[in-house]
Amino acid sequence: MTEAYLPILVMMVVAGGFAAIALGVSALLGPRRPNPAKDTPYESGIVPLGDARRRFPVQFYVIAVLFILFDVEVILMYPWAVAARQLGLFGLIEMAIFVVILLVGFIYAWKNDAFKWQ
């Protein structure tokens, strides 16, 4: 059983070794020219003002999570579409149940104004 995992262990050791060597060589050979401009915080071309611990609206994140959720569930339909003929009526009923559950979640999110931007 442990012989089956030996190639995975070797791959992890090689990948870890490569990462360590790459980081070490770049740290040793990379140029070091510190100056005050490099030490200042910078984001999107704007010098940040104020406290970094301010509140952000959650609505953007809710929409992003809902997009990922529905996108992943739609991706799960592709394997079913490939094997639809082999699955027959049972597969069709299972996919109908899946789509109904997905539709119920979509309607619930819609009724609770989860898709409203403001």
Residue pairs with C-beta under 8 A, 6 or more apart in sequence:
40 47
41 47
41 48
59 116
59 117
59 118
62 114
63 114
63 115
63 117
66 109
66 114
66 115
69 105
70 102
70 106
73 98
73 102
76 98
77 95
77 98
80 87
80 91
80 94
80 95
83 91
84 91
84 92
84 95
87 94
109 115
